[in-house]
Amino acid sequence: MIDWSATIWNSRSRRFPTCPTMLLLAALSLAAAKRYPVTGIVLKVDPSQHSVDISHGAIPGYMEAMVMSYSVPDNRELASLKAGAYVDFTLVVEKERSHIERIRIHRYESSEREPLLARRLKLLEAPHATVKPGDAVPDFTLIDQAGHRVTLSQLAGKVVAVTFIYTSCPLPDYCFRLANNFGQLNQRFASRMGRDLVLLSISFDPVHDQPKVLEQYASTWKADPESWHFLTGPLDEVKTVSRRFGLNFWPDEVYVTHSLHTLVIDRQGRLAADFEGNQFTARQLGDYVEVLIAGK
């Protein structure tokens, strides 16, 4: 039985003695906080304000997909975060406030054939230097669906998004999904395409994906060749470009085994972000691109 006399004010000690009731209330307060697992893309990190802006998917039963600025009480959790990181975290919602915790960078892992096999094959090759976020991207020139030469340095002053695909890829959640992400960017930024944003889709299968093939594939996405370039070129040159970003591919009799990356290059020609895998959404990618275009 609870000793209610323990809650009586002690005039000598000038404090309430600790009692089971108070401990119970504190425990109930902690239990009342709701916790939600969330995954999203970091748009901005602000340690001075103990906050991070994240574009995340819907939280079932709580909120729709959106961009939010979240409080992060422990600044140590922000130390390794950068814009463009794909993260998992826990949203904690109390009666009068909320925050996020347990932030960790989401590493893309897949049991599917292409990315997993690509990682194993990569172990057989000699290591080579790759471009990291913040590094200047080396120049390259390839041929687009209209037969025009496209040089990266000529796009300086614009945000450039790059992905790697091949037109005969049979898996709907790989090359097709990455192309569809760009299709949605093309729609979302229709008024800015070519002026602020350029899309580059580089073929992993340049032997088959010649300009005429790419032109037909590009028509599926209503791509304007002035702002969305589907690129091909000599096999050695395509391999050189892909390896700069830590990607590689290995043709076999049926498929092209390859890894999955979507890259965003800023207006100064530096690699701003490298989104690995296919688990992020087109809206999240678009939110990141919008921040970069705005110069934030």
C-alpha positions as CSV (number, residue, x, y, z in Angstrom):
1,M,0.0,0.0,0.0
2,I,1.2,3.5,-0.9
3,D,2.3,5.7,2.1
4,W,0.4,8.9,1.2
5,S,2.0,10.6,4.2
6,A,5.2,10.7,2.2
7,T,3.7,13.4,0.0
8,I,3.3,15.9,2.9
9,W,5.5,19.0,2.8
10,N,8.5,18.6,5.1
11,S,9.0,22.0,6.7
12,R,12.5,21.1,7.9
13,S,14.0,19.9,4.7
14,R,11.9,22.3,2.5
15,R,11.3,19.6,-0.1
16,F,8.9,16.8,-1.0
17,P,10.4,13.4,-0.2
18,T,10.6,11.0,-3.1
19,C,7.6,8.8,-3.2
20,P,6.3,5.9,-5.3
21,T,3.4,8.0,-6.7
22,M,5.8,10.6,-8.1
23,L,8.0,8.0,-9.7
24,L,4.9,6.4,-11.2
25,L,3.7,9.7,-12.7
26,A,7.2,10.3,-14.2
27,A,7.1,6.8,-15.7
28,L,3.7,7.4,-17.1
29,S,4.9,10.7,-18.6
30,L,7.7,8.9,-20.4
31,A,5.4,6.1,-21.6
32,A,3.0,8.6,-23.1
33,A,5.6,9.7,-25.6
34,K,4.9,8.1,-29.0
35,R,7.8,6.8,-31.2
36,Y,7.7,6.4,-34.9
37,P,10.5,4.8,-37.1
38,V,11.1,7.1,-40.2
39,T,13.4,7.1,-43.2
40,G,14.2,10.2,-45.3
41,I,16.8,12.4,-47.0
42,V,18.7,15.1,-45.2
43,L,18.2,18.5,-46.8
44,K,20.0,20.8,-44.2
45,V,21.9,20.3,-41.0
46,D,22.1,23.2,-38.5
47,P,24.0,22.2,-35.3
48,S,23.7,25.8,-34.0
49,Q,19.9,25.3,-33.8
50,H,20.1,21.6,-32.9
51,S,18.0,20.9,-35.9
52,V,17.9,19.0,-39.2
53,D,15.6,19.4,-42.2
54,I,14.5,16.1,-43.7
55,S,12.3,15.0,-46.6
56,H,10.6,11.8,-45.5
57,G,7.9,9.4,-46.5
58,A,4.5,9.1,-44.8
59,I,4.3,7.9,-41.2
60,P,1.3,5.5,-41.2
61,G,-1.4,6.8,-38.8
62,Y,0.4,10.0,-38.0
63,M,1.4,12.3,-41.0
64,E,1.7,12.4,-44.7
65,A,5.0,12.5,-46.6
66,M,6.6,15.9,-46.2
67,V,9.6,18.1,-45.5
68,M,10.0,18.9,-41.8
69,S,12.6,20.7,-39.6
70,Y,13.2,18.5,-36.5
71,S,14.8,19.2,-33.2
72,V,17.8,17.1,-32.3
73,P,18.6,17.4,-28.6
74,D,22.0,15.6,-28.8
75,N,24.2,17.5,-31.3
76,R,26.5,14.4,-31.4
77,E,23.9,12.8,-33.7
78,L,24.4,15.6,-36.2
79,A,28.2,15.4,-36.3
80,S,28.4,12.9,-39.2
81,L,25.3,14.1,-41.1
82,K,25.5,16.0,-44.4
83,A,22.9,17.2,-46.9
84,G,22.0,14.3,-49.2
85,A,22.4,11.6,-46.6
86,Y,19.7,8.9,-46.6
87,V,18.9,8.2,-42.9
88,D,16.8,6.2,-40.5
89,F,15.6,7.8,-37.3
90,T,13.1,7.7,-34.5
91,L,10.5,10.5,-34.2
92,V,9.5,11.1,-30.5
93,V,6.2,12.9,-30.0
94,E,5.3,14.1,-26.5
95,K,2.3,16.1,-25.4
96,E,3.8,19.5,-26.0
97,R,7.0,18.9,-28.0
98,S,8.7,16.5,-30.3
99,H,12.3,15.6,-31.4
100,I,14.2,12.9,-33.3
101,E,16.8,10.6,-32.0
102,R,18.8,7.4,-33.0
103,I,19.8,8.9,-36.4
104,R,21.8,6.6,-38.5
105,I,22.8,6.7,-42.2
106,H,20.8,4.1,-44.1
107,R,23.1,1.8,-46.0
108,Y,21.6,0.3,-49.1
109,E,21.5,-3.5,-49.0
110,S,19.7,-5.7,-51.4
111,S,19.2,-9.4,-51.9
112,E,18.3,-8.7,-55.5
113,R,20.5,-10.0,-58.2
114,E,22.1,-6.9,-59.8
115,P,23.3,-4.7,-56.9
116,L,24.5,-7.6,-54.7
117,L,26.4,-9.3,-57.6
118,A,27.9,-6.0,-58.5
119,R,29.3,-5.6,-55.1
120,R,30.9,-9.1,-55.2
121,L,32.4,-8.5,-58.6
122,K,33.8,-5.2,-57.5
123,L,35.9,-7.1,-55.0
124,L,37.8,-8.7,-57.9
125,E,38.9,-5.4,-59.4
126,A,41.8,-3.2,-58.4
127,P,40.7,-0.2,-56.4
128,H,40.6,3.2,-58.1
129,A,40.0,6.8,-57.0
130,T,36.4,7.9,-56.8
131,V,34.8,11.3,-56.5
132,K,33.4,12.0,-53.0
133,P,30.7,14.5,-52.0
134,G,32.4,18.0,-52.0
135,D,34.9,17.0,-54.7
136,A,35.1,18.7,-58.1
137,V,33.7,16.3,-60.8
138,P,36.2,15.6,-63.6
139,D,35.1,16.7,-67.0
140,F,33.8,14.1,-69.5
141,T,32.1,14.2,-73.0
142,L,29.5,11.6,-74.3
143,I,26.9,11.5,-77.1
144,D,23.2,12.0,-76.4
145,Q,20.1,10.7,-78.1
146,A,20.2,13.5,-80.7
147,G,23.7,12.6,-81.7
148,H,25.1,15.7,-80.0
149,R,28.3,15.8,-77.9
150,V,27.5,16.7,-74.3
151,T,30.4,18.0,-72.1
152,L,29.9,18.3,-68.3
153,S,31.9,21.5,-68.0
154,Q,29.5,23.2,-70.5
155,L,26.7,22.8,-67.9
156,A,28.6,24.8,-65.2
157,G,26.2,27.1,-63.3
158,K,23.4,24.5,-63.4
159,V,22.5,21.7,-61.1
160,V,23.1,18.4,-62.8
161,A,21.5,15.1,-61.8
162,V,23.2,12.0,-63.1
163,T,22.1,8.3,-63.1
164,F,23.1,5.2,-64.9
165,I,20.7,2.9,-66.7
166,Y,20.3,0.6,-69.8
167,T,17.3,0.5,-72.0
168,S,16.7,-3.2,-72.0
169,C,16.9,-3.7,-68.2
170,P,14.1,-6.1,-67.4
171,L,13.7,-5.2,-63.7
172,P,11.0,-2.6,-63.0
173,D,12.5,-1.6,-59.7
174,Y,15.9,-0.8,-61.0
175,C,16.7,1.1,-64.2
176,F,13.0,1.8,-64.9
177,R,12.6,3.2,-61.4
178,L,15.6,5.5,-61.7
179,A,14.4,6.7,-65.1
180,N,11.0,7.3,-63.6
181,N,12.5,9.4,-60.8
182,F,14.0,11.6,-63.5
183,G,10.7,11.7,-65.3
184,Q,9.1,13.1,-62.2
185,L,11.9,15.7,-61.8
186,N,11.4,16.7,-65.4
187,Q,7.7,17.4,-64.6
188,R,8.2,19.0,-61.2
189,F,10.9,21.4,-62.5
190,A,9.4,21.9,-66.0
191,S,9.9,25.7,-65.9
192,R,13.5,25.3,-64.7
193,M,14.7,22.5,-67.0
194,G,17.7,23.5,-69.0
195,R,18.1,26.8,-67.1
196,D,18.6,25.6,-63.6
197,L,18.5,21.8,-63.9
198,V,19.9,19.3,-66.4
199,L,19.4,15.5,-66.3
200,L,22.0,13.0,-67.6
201,S,21.0,9.3,-67.9
202,I,24.2,7.4,-68.9
203,S,23.8,4.0,-70.5
204,F,25.6,1.0,-69.0
205,D,25.1,-0.8,-72.3
206,P,26.7,1.6,-74.9
207,V,27.2,-1.2,-77.5
208,H,23.4,-1.6,-77.8
209,D,22.2,1.8,-76.6
210,Q,23.2,3.9,-79.6
211,P,21.6,7.3,-80.1
212,K,18.6,6.0,-82.1
213,V,17.8,3.5,-79.4
214,L,18.2,6.1,-76.7
215,E,16.0,8.5,-78.7
216,Q,13.2,6.0,-78.7
217,Y,13.6,5.3,-75.0
218,A,13.7,9.1,-74.2
219,S,10.4,9.6,-76.0
220,T,8.8,7.3,-73.3
221,W,9.6,10.0,-70.8
222,K,8.9,13.0,-73.1
223,A,12.5,14.1,-72.6
224,D,13.6,17.3,-74.2
225,P,17.1,16.6,-75.6
226,E,18.2,20.1,-74.6
227,S,17.7,19.4,-70.9
228,W,17.5,15.7,-70.4
229,H,20.3,13.9,-72.2
230,F,20.4,10.1,-72.5
231,L,24.1,9.5,-73.1
232,T,26.3,6.8,-74.7
233,G,29.8,6.5,-76.1
234,P,32.7,4.1,-76.5
235,L,32.6,1.4,-73.8
236,D,36.0,2.4,-72.3
237,E,34.9,6.0,-71.9
238,V,31.6,5.0,-70.3
239,K,33.5,2.7,-67.9
240,T,35.9,5.6,-67.0
241,V,33.0,7.9,-66.2
242,S,31.2,5.3,-64.1
243,R,34.3,4.3,-62.2
244,R,34.9,7.9,-61.1
245,F,31.7,7.7,-59.1
246,G,32.5,4.3,-57.7
247,L,30.1,2.5,-60.1
248,N,30.9,-0.4,-62.4
249,F,29.1,-2.8,-64.6
250,W,29.7,-6.3,-66.1
251,P,27.8,-7.4,-69.2
252,D,26.8,-11.1,-69.4
253,E,24.7,-13.1,-71.8
254,V,21.4,-11.7,-70.7
255,Y,21.7,-8.9,-68.2
256,V,24.1,-6.0,-67.4
257,T,25.1,-6.5,-63.7
258,H,25.5,-3.0,-62.1
259,S,25.2,-1.0,-59.0
260,L,22.6,1.7,-58.4
261,H,23.5,5.4,-57.8
262,T,21.9,8.7,-58.5
263,L,24.3,11.7,-58.3
264,V,23.6,15.4,-57.9
265,I,26.3,17.9,-59.0
266,D,26.0,21.5,-57.8
267,R,26.3,24.7,-59.8
268,Q,30.1,24.9,-59.1
269,G,30.7,21.4,-60.6
270,R,31.1,19.6,-57.2
271,L,29.5,16.4,-56.3
272,A,26.8,17.4,-53.8
273,A,25.2,14.0,-53.1
274,D,25.3,10.4,-54.0
275,F,22.1,8.5,-53.5
276,E,22.8,4.8,-53.5
277,G,20.1,2.2,-54.3
278,N,16.5,2.6,-55.2
279,Q,14.7,3.0,-51.9
280,F,14.3,6.8,-51.9
281,T,11.4,8.4,-53.6
282,A,11.3,10.8,-56.6
283,R,9.7,13.4,-54.3
284,Q,12.6,13.1,-51.8
285,L,15.1,13.5,-54.6
286,G,13.2,16.5,-55.9
287,D,13.1,18.1,-52.4
288,Y,16.9,17.8,-52.3
289,V,17.3,19.2,-55.8
290,E,15.0,22.1,-55.0
291,V,17.2,23.1,-52.0
292,L,20.3,22.9,-54.2
293,I,18.7,25.0,-56.9
294,A,17.7,27.6,-54.4
295,G,21.3,27.8,-53.2
296,K,20.5,26.8,-49.6
